[in-house]
Amino acid sequence: QVQLVESGGGLVQPGGSLRLSCAASGRIFGIDDMNWYRQAPGKQRELVATITGGGSTSYADSVKGRFTISRDNAKNTVYLQMYSLRPEDTGVYYCNVFRYPTTWGQGTQVTVSS
């Protein structure tokens, strides 16, 4: 199994930046594809960004050009750098391992508000 711990969320003004981290432990390898999801109040969880074991990345249209996903395999950590944040980016952010689709961490709250 795998355990996931997200961190780095907080309250930020529109236009601001945050860097989220996801520390993974357990049966996880550098070849695993990793995802960041978010869930806004009253909405379904949505996929925000993916990074493959080979380092390829993909993004939801709503965050393309503003968010960057990266990984440090030596630390089993995935990051989500977020720039130009908007109120609609508010939500709880979760990381996820593609190979363990039902395993989630506690998430980290991101609130974008003036």
C-alpha distance (Angstrom), angle and dihedral (degrees) to the residues before:
residue distance angle dihedral
Q1 . . .
V2 3.76 . .
Q3 3.80 135.9 .
L4 3.79 124.0 -150.4
V5 3.81 128.6 -161.9
E6 3.79 119.2 -173.7
S7 3.79 123.5 -163.2
G8 3.79 142.6 160.3
G9 3.78 101.7 73.0
G10 3.77 124.9 132.4
L11 3.78 147.2 127.8
V12 3.79 115.7 -52.4
Q13 3.78 135.1 168.4
P14 3.80 120.9 -113.7
G15 3.77 109.3 -80.7
G16 3.78 92.1 29.0
S17 3.79 131.0 120.1
L18 3.78 138.4 -124.6
R19 3.77 135.0 179.8
L20 3.77 117.6 -146.2
S21 3.79 124.2 -160.7
C22 3.78 131.2 -159.1
A23 3.78 117.7 -164.8
A24 3.79 113.5 -161.8
S25 3.78 127.2 -164.2
G26 3.76 135.4 175.2
R27 3.78 126.8 40.6
I28 3.77 98.1 -0.5
F29 3.77 128.5 128.4
G30 3.76 137.7 -167.0
I31 3.78 89.8 -106.9
D32 3.79 93.0 62.8
D33 3.77 118.1 111.6
M34 3.79 110.7 -125.6
N35 3.79 130.2 -156.5
W36 3.77 139.2 -164.8
Y37 3.80 116.8 -148.7
R38 3.77 131.6 179.4
Q39 3.77 135.0 -159.2
A40 3.77 121.1 -156.8
P41 3.81 120.5 -158.6
G42 3.79 110.0 -76.1
K43 3.80 93.6 4.0
Q44 3.77 136.8 100.6
R45 3.76 121.6 -99.0
E46 3.78 110.6 -91.8
L47 3.78 133.8 -161.8
V48 3.80 111.8 -111.4
A49 3.81 106.2 172.9
T50 3.80 142.0 -7.1
I51 3.77 133.0 -159.5
T52 3.78 120.1 -169.7
G53 3.77 126.8 -144.7
G54 3.79 87.1 -101.8
G55 3.80 92.4 53.9
S56 3.80 99.7 -105.0
T57 3.78 113.2 145.1
S58 3.78 136.9 -156.7
Y59 3.78 132.6 -178.1
A60 3.77 141.9 -162.5
D61 3.79 110.9 -102.8
S62 3.79 90.4 -116.5
V63 3.82 92.7 63.3
K64 3.79 102.2 30.4
G65 3.79 111.0 128.8
R66 3.82 92.6 15.7
F67 3.82 104.5 60.8
T68 3.79 128.9 53.8
I69 3.80 124.7 -165.7
S70 3.79 119.7 -157.6
R71 3.78 139.3 161.4
D72 3.78 141.3 -147.2
N73 3.80 106.2 -154.7
A74 3.80 92.7 -171.9
K75 3.80 88.5 61.6
N76 3.83 96.6 34.3
T77 3.78 86.7 -127.3
V78 3.78 131.9 137.2
Y79 3.79 122.8 -162.1
L80 3.77 135.8 -158.1
Q81 3.79 114.3 -160.0
M82 3.78 109.7 -163.2
Y83 3.80 123.9 -165.2
S84 3.80 133.6 176.8
L85 3.77 90.9 21.8
R86 3.79 118.7 -159.0
P87 3.81 131.5 -159.8
E88 3.81 88.5 -108.2
D89 3.82 89.1 62.8
T90 3.79 88.4 69.3
G91 3.79 114.0 120.1
V92 3.76 146.1 87.7
Y93 3.79 111.9 -61.4
Y94 3.79 121.2 -147.7
C95 3.77 133.6 -177.5
N96 3.77 122.4 -143.9
V97 3.79 139.0 -172.8
F98 3.79 111.9 -130.3
R99 3.80 91.1 -140.4
Y100 3.84 91.1 55.7
P101 3.80 103.2 43.4
T102 3.81 95.8 169.6
T103 3.82 96.5 50.1
W104 3.79 116.3 97.2
G105 3.77 136.6 167.5
Q106 3.77 125.7 -135.5
G107 3.80 91.9 -89.8
T108 3.78 129.6 -135.0
Q109 3.80 123.6 -105.0
V110 3.79 119.0 -123.2
T111 3.79 117.0 -170.7
V112 3.78 120.5 -176.8
S113 3.76 110.5 -168.2
S114 3.78 141.5 130.4
